[in-house]
Structures are given as structure tokens and as C-alpha cells.
């Protein structure tokens, strides 16, 4: 029996979803009903061989891509995956190059292929029908309202706005100036979810707090690998009075941390617990990180293939199933702040709080 949502709570019950019944949860359920109706289970032949295609920035970004690699490493250790191949996207590469990277994996015998990041959505949807016995997964794949989905693709999304709500509340609770900042790598709907959740959480904790947002790039994905641009954006926010800045900018976030060091202010990391990979100078400047468990999604997808039931359809990782969250490393969050964050978390999971997805 195939599993359309292995991580299950995300699509099973409206009360556990990021929004009320009749909205995003229904869209995802309807999309999965479509997959269920038209698709047979994917039949993987032979031992599982994994191809992991990184987003721009690649392994070593201390954020999104590194989290995917952590999931791959775990699969190698716990599941005994013997053969893996990694590939990295170049800046501004055309869609055809991503497609050929995926085909190269498949032609080399890799029967489980993961595209890390929304930029692989189109390429995977183009290539997947050519290899019906290969199971594809795409992190941050197209929104579940898309009509045309492929049977051998798992679209793995996250409730980034829910985790961002919590770090926004944390920032407001511990801000001394009442002014906060947000730095996005690229101004697109995905990154706007981080901004929307951050501001909503901050306003919930302190209605008088001011949140100023800026983006490194409007469309160009180089905004995710531009530390100098991240630093300049954060410097502007700190100079305007913000004492805590949250970034959703991939590898550019290291520049945000450098700006926090120079300004003697605080910053908030993203995707992974960035306190653990920050420099010694940066560590005291990182209040918390918004955790986006790309590692969990990557490992779970590979595990489903190893178990002979590759995931298909749409899955959203939420607070309810620990798909997103916040870190406590460094001990900078006060016990009072953590207690408040846990209350907000419970309210979101119960459905009492609906977190916006747009600024």
C-alpha cells in the first residue's frame, strides 16, 4: 500500500494544519486524492541507490542544503544505503541543465532521486515521466493546488510560517528596542511565508513591536549565496534601530551573522540549528534558529523507498509532527520566553491560532 503522506498528521486532520478547515489542508487532501485515484504504487527495481541534487549554494551552506545532506548521511548510516551520488546546481543555470543532472542520476542506475529546493520542481516534473520506476522527491515542491502531478513524485513541503511565528514571538519577547528586522534571500512566495510568520508571531507577543523586512534579490537566486548582500541588508536594519534580525537567506545568512557581531546585536538563524555551525565570534549573536527539518524529510523519503513503499503525492511538515520548530542552543532564550513559545506552539497545533502565509 503506497503512502501519500507518510508523515501523516499534516494532512489527516484539519485541526493540526497550518490553517482552518476548507483552506490549505483541503487543497492538499484533494491533490492527494487525485494521486490516489490515478496512480499505482511506484515499483523500484533492485537495491536503493540515491541521487541528491543540491540547490544553489550546495553542501557547506550551513543551512538548507546541509540539512538535506544530514538526512542522506542518516540514511547511509541507519538504512545501509551503499551507493549515493551528489550534484550541485550552478548559479543561473538553465532549466535544461537541472533536467540533465536528474537524467544523469537515473541513467546511472539511481532509483531514488531528491531535488533540494523549489528550483527543481519543474525539472523533476519534466523528467519523472521518463523514468516511471524511479522515485523522485522534491523539497519545497510545487504547491498542492497544482493540478498536474506525477505518480512517481513526492512533493515535500513545510509550514515555514509556523516555525517563523515562534521565533518572531521570541524576538519580540527579548527585544530591547521594540524593533525587529527580516532579511529574505529572494522575494518569492516561499520566503514570504517566513516573513509572514515572523511578523505575526512578533505582533502576537508584542502588538507595539515594529518589523522591517528587506530582500537581497527580487528574483535572482544568487540572493541565497551572497553573504556580502546579507551583511549589507542586516547592517541597514540594525542602523535603523532593529536589535534582532531573522534571516531566511541560505548561505547569505553568514553575512547577517557578521553584521550582528559588528553591531553587537542579535540574529536568528534558519533551517538548521545555526548556532552549532557558526563561528566562535558569531555564536553569542545567535538568539535561536527556525528549524526546518529538511533532514527529516530527506531521510523519511529515502526510508519509504527502502521499505518498498515510496512516498507519493503531497506532504507538509508542520509543528504538529516536529517538521518545523525552534532551537534553544546557546541558552539565550530565557525560561520565560520558552514557556510562552510552548503556549503559542500548542495553540497553533490545536488550531486556535491560524498563522498567515503572506505578509
ZINORLIN-V659535 format. One record per backbone hydrogen bond with DSSP energy under -0.5 kcal/mol. CO is the residue of the C=O (numbers start at 1). NH is the residue of the N-H. If there is no record, write none. Layout:
BEGIN
co={CO/CO}
nh={NH/NH}
END
This chain:
BEGIN
co={2/3/5/7/7/8/8/9/13/14/18/20/23/24/25/26/27/28/29/30/31/32/33/34/35/42/48/49/49/50/51/51/52/52/53/54/55/58/63/64/65/66/67/68/69/70/71/72/73/74/75/75/76/80/82/83/85/87/89/90/94/94/95/96/97/98/99/100/101/102/103/104/105/106/109/111/112/113/114/114/115/115/117/118/120/121/122/123/124/127/127/128/131/133/134/135/136/137/138/138/139/143/147/150/152/153/153/154/154/155/155/156/157/158/159/159/160/161/162/163/164/165/166/167/168/169/170/171/178/179/179/180/181/182/182/183/184/185/186/188/189/190/190/191/192/193/194/195/196/197/198/199/200/201/202/206/210/212/214/217/220/221/222/224/224/226/227/228/229/230/231/232/233/234/235/236/237/238/243/244/245/246/248/249/250/251/252/252/253/254/255/256/257/258/259/260/260/261/266/267/267/268/269/270/271/272/273/274/274/279/280/282/283/285/285/288/289/289/290/291/291/292/293/294/295/296/297/298/299/300/301/302/303/304/305/313/315/315/316/317/318/318/318/319/323/325/328/329/334/335/336/337/338/339/340/341/342/343/344/345/346/347/347/347/348/353}
nh={4/312/8/9/10/11/12/13/16/17/355/23/27/28/29/30/31/32/33/34/35/36/37/38/39/44/83/111/112/85/53/114/54/87/116/89/58/61/67/68/69/70/71/72/73/74/75/76/77/78/79/81/80/82/84/50/52/54/57/93/97/98/99/100/101/102/103/104/105/106/107/108/110/109/111/135/51/137/53/116/117/139/120/121/124/125/126/127/128/130/131/131/134/45/136/113/154/115/141/156/117/146/149/153/136/155/313/138/156/157/315/140/317/160/162/163/164/165/166/167/168/169/170/171/172/173/174/175/210/243/244/212/246/184/214/248/216/217/188/192/193/193/194/195/196/197/198/199/200/201/202/203/204/205/206/209/180/182/184/187/223/224/225/251/252/230/231/232/233/234/235/236/237/238/239/240/242/241/266/181/268/183/185/252/253/254/255/256/257/258/259/260/261/262/263/264/265/264/245/287/288/247/290/272/292/274/276/277/278/283/284/285/286/267/287/269/291/327/271/293/325/294/297/298/299/300/301/302/303/304/305/306/307/309/308/155/157/317/318/159/321/323/324/322/293/291/331/332/338/339/340/341/342/343/344/345/346/347/348/349/350/351/352/353/351/355}
END
